[in-house]
Amino acid sequence: MKLTVHERLIVPTLLPDKEDFLTLRILRKLKEDLSFTEEEHKKFKIKVEGQQIFWDPKSPAKDIEFGDIATKLITEKLKSMNEKKELTNDHISLYEKFVEKPN
């Protein structure tokens, strides 16, 4: 699934902190895949100022592979947030990609 820089920053906030050992290993690998390499930091002009992160808006999306377990956890979290009316504009594109997947 192609994710923008913004989406790559948001997905880790949707992942649980506590799980069983095998699931935590899957999530650790996913977090590594979502993170940015030194080359990407330079290429995308990523910089942190206080609590804000800035990047070149022309930065390309990256294809990230999500297995069944990670997809299920993210989908369930987004659905739960939707039911509780906790979604923000930051979540819209991810909700569309994970919950309202095109057939």
RAWOUR-V555596 format. One record per pair of residues at least 4 apart in sequence whose ideal C-beta (glycine too) atoms are under 7 Angstrom apart, sorted by the first residue. I is the first residue (numbers start at 1). J is the second residue. Records with the same first field share a line. If there is no record, write none. Layout:
# RAWOUR-V555596
I = J ; J
This chain:
# RAWOUR-V555596
1 = 64 ; 66 ; 97
2 = 61 ; 63
3 = 7 ; 8 ; 11 ; 61 ; 62 ; 64
4 = 8 ; 61
5 = 9 ; 44 ; 55 ; 59
6 = 10
7 = 11 ; 93 ; 94
8 = 34 ; 62
9 = 53
10 = 90 ; 91 ; 94
11 = 34 ; 74 ; 94
12 = 31 ; 34
14 = 74 ; 77 ; 78
15 = 27 ; 73
16 = 73
19 = 23 ; 24 ; 27
20 = 24
21 = 25
22 = 26
23 = 27 ; 69
24 = 28
25 = 29
26 = 30 ; 67 ; 69 ; 70
27 = 31 ; 70
28 = 32
29 = 33
30 = 34 ; 70
31 = 35
33 = 64
34 = 64
36 = 40 ; 41 ; 46
38 = 42
39 = 43
40 = 44
41 = 46
44 = 55 ; 56 ; 59
45 = 55 ; 56
46 = 53 ; 55
47 = 54
48 = 53
49 = 54
55 = 59
66 = 70 ; 71
67 = 71
68 = 72
69 = 73
70 = 74
71 = 75 ; 98
72 = 76
73 = 77
74 = 78 ; 98
75 = 79 ; 98 ; 99
76 = 80
77 = 81
78 = 82 ; 91 ; 94 ; 95 ; 98 ; 99
79 = 83 ; 99
80 = 84
81 = 86 ; 87 ; 91
82 = 87 ; 95
87 = 91 ; 95
91 = 95
92 = 96
93 = 97
94 = 98
95 = 99 ; 100
96 = 100
97 = 101
